[in-house]
Amino acid sequence: MLSVAILVFDGVDILDFAGPLEICSHASHSLDYRKPDPVFEIDIVGAHELIKSSAGVHISPRTSIETAISRLDTLDVLIVPGGPPPILESLIKSNSQELQLVQAFGRLETKERPRIILSICTGAMFLAASGLLKDTKATTHHLFLDDLRAICGTKGETNIVAARYVDGGVRPNGLRVITSGGVSSGLDAACYFVEQAASPQVAAYAAKMVEYEWKASS
């Protein structure tokens, strides 16, 4: 079973968080809801005991960021949702725990154990600030492509495009970097991620279970 952590923070977009969570929770090797064989063990990670989303919904993370960082060697996947850009920019400028988690995961040597980081919407800003989008291709919400370019520009060259999701490939340390467009695009990116982590059949099964029509990346 692969270990997945979903990062949450005050102001996180609820569908950025809940969409990939829903898809991942239905990923099953058995392809039979009566005999589930989960692909992932999912954990919710946050800096506080209670996180308030941008929609006012409260989320109670099971694991603190400090604990998650101490257990990074056991983590296969990190999902990074987005939120209002001013909140993301503040977290980046303050070298927040959230940014430190992304940085620490991004530094792991993963060649012998493939790992994936997936950002949803403006969550790509955390990846950009951590240097994980350098010399690759990435996307975010269509309104904030220029904001992402500005952050990436301080780290090196990045090809920023408008897309449902983008597989930026595997970094030298073996980390696969996937970014998605805004909000509902996270559902498509999550399906693609499940395909990469498990199989096309498991991804199609998870999408069908939530009655979702998986859209292409462009």
Salt bridges, closest charged atoms under 4 A:
GLU22 OE2 - HIS26 NE2 3.12
ASP32 OD1 - ARG34 NE 3.15
ASP43 OD1 - ARG62 NE 3.00
ASP76 OD1 - ARG113 NE 2.73
ASP146 OD1 - ARG149 NH1 2.61
ASP167 OD2 - ARG176 NH1 2.64
ASP188 OD2 - ARG164 NH2 2.53
